[in-house]
Amino acid sequence: MAKKYSYLFFDLDSTFWDVPSNQRAAQMALYEECMMSRHFDSFDDYFARFVEINSKLWIDYRDGIVKREELRNDRFKRLLESVGVNDGEFAIFMSNRYLQLTPTFNNLVPHSVEILDYLLEKGYPMALITNGFNEVQFDKVKLAGLDKYFERITTSEFAGVNKPAPGIFEYAIRKAGVKVEDAIMIGDDPYSDIYGAQNVGLDTIFFNPKGIESETKPTYEVRDLLEIKEIL
């Protein structure tokens, strides 16, 4: 018999909001708008470089090595420099435009709406805990039609620290007014979401659609969001 929980915390990106498809769509729009075909052999070349640069910077941001503004602007600066274009002002323009475009694409992970409808009907209060930027994450949630499910969005900007640091989870728990033992964290990242939540005493559900191996051992693990029905 699964334990009874009174509060649910969720990650957003790649748990509900489909990062790969939405990121690719936003970057395609940016590529065309900024006429990047002048500098790159193809969109695939451009996008592969962006993903590599962006992924490394997000890890550094998560780990406190780079600050928010460095992440925002350096990824496009480095992307342009990779093809010999040194234009910091244009890199900042691309960064700002990308942040405007990103939330306008709102593909969701399969069965996101179905599981959220189920949990809402069951009466669970729910909140999001995310490392994303305030101005982007709130728009993502609203434009994807997810705002009706969550009573609160805790971002790393509000908490002052990024997942997996204990502070962001403690901040979210405090704001929710819930006891640690009565809540559970659900997310797709074994380090940021699962390891981080476990470090403050939260039970966890690891959403692992690709079946990746991890040293972190969650309380529960699911491959499909609908499997959460068997737990909650």
Secondary structure, DSSP 4 states (H G I P E B T S, - for coil): -PPP-SEEEE--BTTTB-HHHHHHHHHHHHHHHTTGGGTSS-HHHHHHHHHHHHHHHHHHHHTTSS-HHHHHHHHHHHHHHTTT---HHHHHHHHHHHHHHGGG---B-TTHHHHHHHHHHTT--EEEEE-S-HHHHHHHHHHTT-GGG-SEEEEHHHHSS-TTSHHHHHHHHHHHT--GGGEEEEES-IIIIIIHHHTTT-EEEEE-TT----S---SEEESSGGGGGGT-
